[in-house]
Amino acid sequence: MTGQQVRDIVTDCQFEGDMKFMEPMSRHTSLKIGGPSDIFAIPENFASLGRLHDYLQKNDIALFPLGSGTNILVKDGGIQGAVICFSSFRKIEPAGEDGEYAYLSVDSGTVLQRLVMHSREQGYAGVEGLAGIPGTVGGAIWGNAGSFGYEIKDVLVSVDMMGAEGRIQKVRAEDIGFGYRKSGILPTDLLLRAEIKLRKDKRDEVSARFENFLKAKREKQPIWESSAGCVFKNPEGLPAGKLIDEAGCKGMSIGDVAVSTIHANFFINRGKACAADFIRLMHEVAGRVSSTFGITLEPEIKIVGRDNGNG
Ligand SMILES: Cc1cc2nc3c(=O)[nH]c(=O)nc-3n(C[C@H](O)[C@H](O)[C@H](O)COP(=O)(O)OP(=O)(O)OC[C@H]3O[C@@H](n4cnc5c(N)ncnc54)[C@H](O)[C@@H]3O)c2cc1C
């Protein structure tokens, strides 16, 4: 794709917002890894997003919805087609009350911690266990983010979603196919908005739980380093970090990617890491866990994009 083609797209679909060509994805991921995306689009309203979506479908251009990039590893060759960024969609609005419950309508690009803080301020219970999880509400729903026994699916009523054919539909939470760190949302579905149901509680109590969870998270995870959170899912009843540690992988590194010495299921970019080394380290660690315990680790992070010939 050329710069001229990108300019043509802006004109043809009357795009409103910001559109970049060959944008390094390392600027948009918490790992600070990733080659360029052909198109990086930040639509400024839902109508413009709809027109862009239409154009991409008609012209057979692949799209990738992006939250804050805190749970993805983008390969060194970057992303083919268009990355759609939801950072213009960040509204949280009250959506009614019903006895002991309060409802919120939350745009998918809203930073998850804004929702957590808003709920804390209002004394609404249900998301305090998500304290400290980076990323957006859209990304959290896509991967059913959770911690301390809390999962986003438990407070979700419904989502407004744009499917491949461009129609916006409301899908109820129970029809989304949630599981442990996963949902049935297709890679081509765009999450636009979510309805969240929270229990009215005492502000002090919600706040105290929030503080405890955040403290525990800060003690156990290297949240100040460049990572994408947990690399592997926990196999049934077993923390992957413990298995990786006991297989002797803590501190292991390839290039500038290292297994964290604080939490072995976090891989850290020490400065100039590339995706190829990250993937090699994943294979090495999974291989050691497999030969030590006979357990196959499944990735939690989502690996996207194209190779650039380095692996
Ligand atoms: C330090 C650290 C700690 C973490 N701790 C936790 C934790 O305790 N628990 C946990 O579950 N996770 C944790 N994570 C992982 C990550 O923060 C979560 O998975 C988060 O919910 C990802 O959100 P995101 O917006 O960054 O999504 P992204 O990484 O941008 O995207 C993830 C997936 O969601 C899709 N997606 C994003 N937005 C949309 C949308 N609007 N429409 C359709 N699809 C979309 C993307 O296409 C992609 O497939 C941690 C990460 C870090 C870096």
The ligand as an SDF file (V2000), in Angstrom:
LIG
                    3D

 53 58  0  0  0  0  0  0  0  0999 V2000
    1.4590   -4.8370   33.3980 C   0  0  0  0  0  0  0  0  0  0  0  0
    0.2630   -5.5810   32.8590 C   0  0  0  0  0  0  0  0  0  0  0  0
   -0.5890   -6.2190   33.7310 C   0  0  0  0  0  0  0  0  0  0  0  0
   -1.6920   -6.9390   33.2500 C   0  0  0  0  0  0  0  0  0  0  0  0
   -2.5100   -7.5690   34.1390 N   0  0  0  0  0  0  0  0  0  0  0  0
   -3.5920   -8.2500   33.6720 C   0  0  0  0  0  0  0  0  0  0  0  0
   -4.4790   -8.9090   34.5900 C   0  0  0  0  0  0  0  0  0  0  0  0
   -4.2960   -8.8840   35.8020 O   0  0  0  0  0  0  0  0  0  0  0  0
   -5.5480   -9.5640   34.0750 N   0  0  0  0  0  0  0  0  0  0  0  0
   -5.8040   -9.6140   32.7300 C   0  0  0  0  0  0  0  0  0  0  0  0
   -6.8030  -10.2170   32.3150 O   0  0  0  0  0  0  0  0  0  0  0  0
   -4.9810   -8.9990   31.8510 N   0  0  0  0  0  0  0  0  0  0  0  0
   -3.8870   -8.3220   32.2900 C   0  0  0  0  0  0  0  0  0  0  0  0
   -3.0480   -7.7020   31.3930 N   0  0  0  0  0  0  0  0  0  0  0  0
   -3.2960   -7.8310   29.9420 C   0  0  0  0  0  0  0  0  0  0  0  0
   -4.1000   -6.6640   29.3220 C   0  0  0  0  0  0  0  0  0  0  0  0
   -3.9440   -5.5040   30.0690 O   0  0  0  0  0  0  0  0  0  0  0  0
   -5.5790   -6.9770   29.2250 C   0  0  0  0  0  0  0  0  0  0  0  0
   -5.7660   -8.1430   28.4750 O   0  0  0  0  0  0  0  0  0  0  0  0
   -6.3690   -5.8250   28.5860 C   0  0  0  0  0  0  0  0  0  0  0  0
   -7.7270   -6.0720   28.7980 O   0  0  0  0  0  0  0  0  0  0  0  0
   -6.1070   -5.6370   27.0940 C   0  0  0  0  0  0  0  0  0  0  0  0
   -6.7560   -4.4460   26.6900 O   0  0  0  0  0  0  0  0  0  0  0  0
   -6.2130   -3.5590   25.4640 P   0  0  0  0  0  0  0  0  0  0  0  0
   -7.1460   -2.4420   25.2630 O   0  0  0  0  0  0  0  0  0  0  0  0
   -4.7920   -3.1920   25.6890 O   0  0  0  0  0  0  0  0  0  0  0  0
   -6.3450   -4.6100   24.2860 O   0  0  0  0  0  0  0  0  0  0  0  0
   -5.3360   -4.8120   23.0550 P   0  0  0  0  0  0  0  0  0  0  0  0
   -4.0810   -5.4320   23.5680 O   0  0  0  0  0  0  0  0  0  0  0  0
   -5.2300   -3.5720   22.2740 O   0  0  0  0  0  0  0  0  0  0  0  0
   -6.1410   -5.8900   22.2110 O   0  0  0  0  0  0  0  0  0  0  0  0
   -6.3990   -7.1800   22.7170 C   0  0  0  0  0  0  0  0  0  0  0  0
   -7.4190   -7.8570   21.7910 C   0  0  0  0  0  0  0  0  0  0  0  0
   -8.6630   -7.1760   21.9180 O   0  0  0  0  0  0  0  0  0  0  0  0
   -9.1290   -6.7590   20.6400 C   0  0  0  0  0  0  0  0  0  0  0  0
   -9.8210   -5.4730   20.7900 N   0  0  0  0  0  0  0  0  0  0  0  0
   -9.4060   -4.3840   21.4940 C   0  0  0  0  0  0  0  0  0  0  0  0
  -10.3230   -3.3980   21.4030 N   0  0  0  0  0  0  0  0  0  0  0  0
  -11.3260   -3.8610   20.6100 C   0  0  0  0  0  0  0  0  0  0  0  0
  -12.5500   -3.3150   20.1280 C   0  0  0  0  0  0  0  0  0  0  0  0
  -12.9710   -2.0830   20.4370 N   0  0  0  0  0  0  0  0  0  0  0  0
  -13.3240   -4.0920   19.3070 N   0  0  0  0  0  0  0  0  0  0  0  0
  -12.9550   -5.3530   18.9840 C   0  0  0  0  0  0  0  0  0  0  0  0
  -11.8020   -5.9390   19.4160 N   0  0  0  0  0  0  0  0  0  0  0  0
  -10.9960   -5.1910   20.2260 C   0  0  0  0  0  0  0  0  0  0  0  0
   -7.8750   -6.6260   19.7770 C   0  0  0  0  0  0  0  0  0  0  0  0
   -8.1780   -6.7660   18.3930 O   0  0  0  0  0  0  0  0  0  0  0  0
   -7.0230   -7.7670   20.3160 C   0  0  0  0  0  0  0  0  0  0  0  0
   -7.3720   -8.9640   19.6820 O   0  0  0  0  0  0  0  0  0  0  0  0
   -1.9390   -6.9810   31.8570 C   0  0  0  0  0  0  0  0  0  0  0  0
   -1.0810   -6.3100   30.9710 C   0  0  0  0  0  0  0  0  0  0  0  0
    0.0150   -5.6190   31.4610 C   0  0  0  0  0  0  0  0  0  0  0  0
    0.9090   -4.9080   30.5000 C   0  0  0  0  0  0  0  0  0  0  0  0
  1  2  1  0
  2  3  1  0
  2 52  2  0
  3  4  2  0
  4  5  1  0
  4 50  1  0
  5  6  2  0
  6  7  1  0
  6 13  1  0
  7  8  2  0
  7  9  1  0
  9 10  1  0
 10 11  2  0
 10 12  1  0
 12 13  2  0
 13 14  1  0
 14 15  1  0
 14 50  1  0
 15 16  1  0
 16 17  1  0
 16 18  1  0
 18 19  1  0
 18 20  1  0
 20 21  1  0
 20 22  1  0
 22 23  1  0
 23 24  1  0
 24 25  2  0
 24 26  1  0
 24 27  1  0
 27 28  1  0
 28 29  2  0
 28 30  1  0
 28 31  1  0
 31 32  1  0
 32 33  1  0
 33 34  1  0
 33 48  1  0
 34 35  1  0
 35 36  1  0
 35 46  1  0
 36 37  1  0
 36 45  1  0
 37 38  2  0
 38 39  1  0
 39 40  1  0
 39 45  2  0
 40 41  1  0
 40 42  2  0
 42 43  1  0
 43 44  2  0
 44 45  1  0
 46 47  1  0
 46 48  1  0
 48 49  1  0
 50 51  2  0
 51 52  1  0
 52 53  1  0
M  END
$$$$
